[in-house]
């Protein structure tokens, strides 16, 4: 099962890692500690973002090895706060 560390998720969202930690601490995003590393798994990203496509875009790497740009897709999620975005 694919997962991201707090730092990986923060880097892909172009936010500070403390922002991700704050969302975890507030209960908006689930994370699991594995050894000394906190990991966020795909089902938890889907729940947090309200979209499988958004979660998958975070976990995807292009064929040239570069991460897909998801900042525009998720920026509203971090600005709007918890809860699923209205469609």
Wavefront OBJ file of the C-alpha trace (Angstrom):
o trace
v 0.000 0.000 0.000
v 1.382 3.387 -1.013
v 2.078 5.948 1.653
v 3.888 9.229 2.182
v 5.866 10.597 5.082
v 4.869 13.932 6.569
v 7.817 15.571 4.810
v 6.975 13.976 1.452
v 3.358 15.122 1.685
v 4.393 18.626 2.743
v 6.876 18.848 -0.146
v 4.274 17.728 -2.680
v 1.766 20.244 -1.342
v 4.378 23.010 -1.133
v 3.570 23.626 2.518
v 5.660 23.470 5.683
v 5.763 20.076 7.378
v 4.304 21.676 10.518
v 1.114 22.428 8.557
v 0.678 18.700 7.915
v 1.483 17.920 11.564
v -1.151 20.445 12.660
v -3.801 18.763 10.475
v -2.836 15.382 11.959
v -2.868 16.714 15.518
v -6.282 18.331 14.948
v -7.654 14.988 13.724
v -8.305 16.116 10.152
v -5.721 13.766 8.649
v -4.887 10.271 9.903
v -1.285 9.147 10.144
v 0.369 6.034 11.539
v 3.726 5.844 13.242
v 5.913 3.099 11.821
v 9.099 2.910 13.820
v 10.174 6.524 14.141
v 8.450 7.739 10.972
v 4.868 8.958 10.599
v 3.207 7.746 7.391
v -0.012 8.772 5.670
v -1.619 5.948 3.670
v -3.755 6.243 0.537
v -7.135 5.487 2.202
v -6.445 8.238 4.740
v -5.511 10.674 1.953
v -8.758 9.804 0.153
v -10.755 10.474 3.330
v -8.921 13.747 3.964
v -9.131 15.060 0.414
v -12.543 13.633 -0.448
v -11.268 12.399 -3.796
v -9.440 9.300 -5.006
v -8.064 11.257 -7.970
v -6.495 13.889 -5.708
v -4.969 11.244 -3.460
v -3.611 9.307 -6.431
v -2.082 12.463 -7.900
v -0.085 12.875 -4.688
v 1.200 9.326 -4.868
v 2.077 9.480 -8.567
v 5.507 10.058 -10.054
v 5.869 10.893 -13.747
v 7.830 8.652 -16.093
v 10.703 11.144 -15.990
v 10.937 10.652 -12.209
v 9.462 14.030 -11.294
v 6.545 14.332 -8.908
v 3.282 15.479 -10.407
v 2.273 19.022 -9.564
v -0.606 18.914 -7.122
v -0.252 22.310 -5.466
v -3.164 23.861 -7.382
v -5.354 20.811 -6.821
v -4.838 20.760 -3.067
v -4.194 24.388 -2.189
v -7.888 24.976 -1.620
v -8.035 21.999 0.760
v -5.411 23.496 3.058
v -6.894 26.988 2.870
v -10.503 25.860 3.391
v -9.638 23.649 6.345
v -11.155 20.322 7.362
v -14.087 18.621 5.744
v -14.759 17.600 2.229
v -14.799 20.317 -0.394
v -18.244 20.962 -1.749
v -18.824 19.926 -5.345
l 1 2 3 4 5 6 7 8 9 10 11 12 13 14 15 16 17 18 19 20 21 22 23 24 25 26 27 28 29 30 31 32 33 34 35 36 37 38 39 40 41 42 43 44 45 46 47 48 49 50 51 52 53 54 55 56 57 58 59 60 61 62 63 64 65 66 67 68 69 70 71 72 73 74 75 76 77 78 79 80 81 82 83 84 85 86 87
